[in-house]
Amino acid sequence: MVRVKFEINPTGKSETNQDHGKAYSYLKIFLTRLGTRKNITQLLAEAEGSNELKRTLTTFQLLALGIGSIIGK
């Protein structure tokens, strides 16, 4: 079996531990937000305030939805 090293940094500069820590913290935040849910009282309170639709999907989420729909085709 041949193992290939995947190079993320094309400039050839070595990454520091701070870069890995920053990436880890972004991943941790993303995964915690992915699994969070609102309880019914929060949903009812938000629905009571106005009749307007809110934008809830971020650019990354829309991109992931589009890629998933293409792959799942």
Rosetta constraint file for C-alpha pairs under 8 A:
AtomPair CA 9 CA 13 HARMONIC 7.03 0.50
AtomPair CA 9 CA 14 HARMONIC 7.85 0.50
AtomPair CA 15 CA 19 HARMONIC 6.25 0.50
AtomPair CA 15 CA 20 HARMONIC 7.65 0.50
AtomPair CA 16 CA 20 HARMONIC 6.95 0.50
AtomPair CA 17 CA 21 HARMONIC 6.13 0.50
AtomPair CA 18 CA 22 HARMONIC 6.09 0.50
AtomPair CA 19 CA 23 HARMONIC 6.24 0.50
AtomPair CA 20 CA 24 HARMONIC 6.03 0.50
AtomPair CA 21 CA 25 HARMONIC 6.13 0.50
AtomPair CA 22 CA 26 HARMONIC 6.28 0.50
AtomPair CA 23 CA 27 HARMONIC 6.16 0.50
AtomPair CA 24 CA 28 HARMONIC 6.05 0.50
AtomPair CA 25 CA 29 HARMONIC 6.16 0.50
AtomPair CA 26 CA 30 HARMONIC 6.10 0.50
AtomPair CA 27 CA 31 HARMONIC 6.11 0.50
AtomPair CA 28 CA 32 HARMONIC 6.18 0.50
AtomPair CA 29 CA 33 HARMONIC 6.14 0.50
AtomPair CA 30 CA 34 HARMONIC 6.06 0.50
AtomPair CA 31 CA 35 HARMONIC 6.51 0.50
AtomPair CA 32 CA 36 HARMONIC 6.34 0.50
AtomPair CA 38 CA 42 HARMONIC 6.28 0.50
AtomPair CA 38 CA 43 HARMONIC 6.70 0.50
AtomPair CA 39 CA 43 HARMONIC 6.57 0.50
AtomPair CA 40 CA 44 HARMONIC 6.13 0.50
AtomPair CA 41 CA 45 HARMONIC 6.08 0.50
AtomPair CA 42 CA 46 HARMONIC 6.20 0.50
AtomPair CA 43 CA 47 HARMONIC 6.15 0.50
AtomPair CA 44 CA 48 HARMONIC 6.06 0.50
AtomPair CA 45 CA 49 HARMONIC 6.66 0.50
AtomPair CA 46 CA 50 HARMONIC 7.53 0.50
AtomPair CA 47 CA 51 HARMONIC 7.19 0.50
AtomPair CA 57 CA 61 HARMONIC 5.79 0.50
AtomPair CA 57 CA 62 HARMONIC 6.35 0.50
AtomPair CA 58 CA 62 HARMONIC 6.27 0.50
AtomPair CA 59 CA 63 HARMONIC 6.16 0.50
AtomPair CA 60 CA 64 HARMONIC 6.13 0.50
AtomPair CA 61 CA 65 HARMONIC 6.09 0.50
AtomPair CA 62 CA 66 HARMONIC 6.20 0.50
AtomPair CA 63 CA 67 HARMONIC 6.21 0.50
AtomPair CA 64 CA 68 HARMONIC 5.96 0.50
AtomPair CA 65 CA 69 HARMONIC 6.13 0.50
AtomPair CA 66 CA 70 HARMONIC 6.31 0.50
AtomPair CA 67 CA 71 HARMONIC 6.14 0.50
AtomPair CA 68 CA 72 HARMONIC 5.83 0.50
AtomPair CA 69 CA 73 HARMONIC 6.12 0.50
